[in-house]
Amino acid sequence: MKKGLIIGGIFAMLAVAIGAFGAHALKDILGSYRTTYETGVQYQMFHAVAILVCALAYEKLNSRLVGAAIILFSAGIILFSGSLYILSITKITVLGAVTPIGGVCFIAAWICFIIAAAKSRPTFRSF
């Protein structure tokens, strides 16, 4: 799935850029929120890779469930990691309430992927 590969690649590239930006330009601003910011970067990268895996598995697995997983992983990155980035930079703690919604999106995405994998029929190759 071309769109999934592009989306996953963009999220992965942004994770590297955001991580580098936090390590250098925001080092003094983040203070005690540095680990919170780094958690956002880590989860963004983990789930960007998950999107890439889903995109590669799209043709082999239930495409509806895998497509739903890609959407949910993307929403999770935006809500979970995005809220941690904003919280870390602005120190507005009310944004912490958004983070668990992103976490639920991640969990739902993994459930979709697991069900798609469980429902898949094995393909055998003859040599």
C-alpha positions as CSV (number, residue, x, y, z in Angstrom):
1,M,0.0,0.0,0.0
2,K,1.8,3.1,-1.3
3,K,0.0,5.6,1.0
4,G,0.9,3.6,4.1
5,L,4.5,3.5,3.1
6,I,4.5,7.2,2.5
7,I,2.7,8.0,5.8
8,G,5.0,5.6,7.8
9,G,8.1,7.1,6.2
10,I,7.0,10.7,6.9
11,F,6.2,9.8,10.6
12,A,9.6,8.1,10.9
13,M,11.5,11.0,9.3
14,L,9.7,13.5,11.6
15,A,10.6,11.3,14.6
16,V,14.2,11.7,13.8
17,A,13.9,15.4,13.1
18,I,11.8,16.1,16.3
19,G,14.2,14.0,18.4
20,A,17.3,15.9,17.1
21,F,15.5,19.2,17.6
22,G,14.7,18.3,21.2
23,A,18.2,17.1,21.9
24,H,19.8,20.2,20.6
25,A,17.6,23.3,20.1
26,L,15.2,22.5,23.0
27,K,17.6,21.1,25.5
28,D,17.4,24.1,27.8
29,I,13.7,24.6,27.3
30,L,12.6,21.1,28.1
31,G,14.3,20.8,31.5
32,S,12.5,18.1,33.6
33,Y,10.2,17.4,30.7
34,R,13.0,16.0,28.6
35,T,12.1,12.3,29.3
36,T,8.4,13.1,28.4
37,Y,9.5,14.6,25.1
38,E,11.8,11.6,24.5
39,T,8.9,9.2,25.2
40,G,6.9,11.0,22.5
41,V,9.8,10.5,20.0
42,Q,10.2,6.8,20.9
43,Y,6.5,6.0,20.5
44,Q,6.3,7.9,17.3
45,M,9.2,5.9,15.8
46,F,7.9,2.6,17.1
47,H,4.5,3.2,15.5
48,A,5.9,4.7,12.3
49,V,7.6,1.4,11.8
50,A,4.3,-0.4,12.7
51,I,2.6,1.6,9.9
52,L,5.4,0.5,7.5
53,V,4.8,-3.1,8.5
54,C,1.1,-2.7,8.0
55,A,1.6,-1.2,4.6
56,L,3.9,-4.1,3.5
57,A,1.4,-6.6,4.9
58,Y,-1.7,-4.9,3.4
59,E,-2.0,-7.3,0.4
60,K,-1.5,-10.5,2.4
61,L,-3.8,-9.7,5.3
62,N,-7.4,-8.4,5.7
63,S,-7.0,-5.0,4.0
64,R,-9.9,-3.4,5.9
65,L,-8.4,-4.3,9.3
66,V,-4.9,-3.3,8.2
67,G,-6.2,-0.1,6.8
68,A,-7.9,0.6,10.1
69,A,-4.7,-0.1,11.9
70,I,-2.8,2.4,9.8
71,I,-5.4,5.1,10.6
72,L,-5.4,4.3,14.3
73,F,-1.6,4.2,14.5
74,S,-1.5,7.6,12.8
75,A,-4.1,9.0,15.1
76,G,-2.2,7.6,18.1
77,I,1.0,9.3,16.9
78,I,-0.7,12.6,16.5
79,L,-2.6,12.4,19.8
80,F,-0.1,10.6,22.0
81,S,3.2,11.9,20.8
82,G,1.8,15.2,19.7
83,S,0.4,15.9,23.2
84,L,3.7,14.9,24.8
85,Y,5.6,17.3,22.6
86,I,3.3,20.2,23.3
87,L,3.1,19.4,27.0
88,S,6.9,19.3,27.2
89,I,7.4,22.6,25.4
90,T,4.5,24.7,26.8
91,K,4.2,23.0,30.2
92,I,0.4,23.1,29.8
93,T,-0.5,20.1,31.9
94,V,-4.1,19.9,30.8
95,L,-2.8,18.5,27.5
96,G,-1.8,15.4,29.4
97,A,-5.5,14.4,29.2
98,V,-5.2,13.9,25.5
99,T,-2.3,11.5,25.8
100,P,-4.3,8.4,26.9
101,I,-6.6,8.8,24.0
102,G,-3.6,8.4,21.7
103,G,-2.6,5.3,23.8
104,V,-6.1,3.8,23.2
105,C,-5.6,4.4,19.5
106,F,-2.3,2.5,19.6
107,I,-3.9,-0.4,21.4
108,A,-6.9,-0.5,19.0
109,A,-4.5,-0.5,16.1
110,W,-2.5,-3.4,17.5
111,I,-5.8,-5.3,18.0
112,C,-6.8,-4.7,14.4
113,F,-3.4,-5.9,13.2
114,I,-3.5,-9.0,15.4
115,I,-7.0,-9.9,14.2
116,A,-6.0,-9.4,10.6
117,A,-3.0,-11.7,11.1
118,A,-5.1,-14.3,12.9
119,K,-7.6,-14.3,10.1
120,S,-5.1,-14.6,7.3
121,R,-4.8,-17.8,5.3
122,P,-1.3,-19.2,5.0
123,T,0.1,-19.2,1.5
124,F,2.4,-22.0,0.5
125,R,5.0,-21.7,-2.1
126,S,6.3,-24.6,-4.0
127,F,9.9,-24.7,-4.9
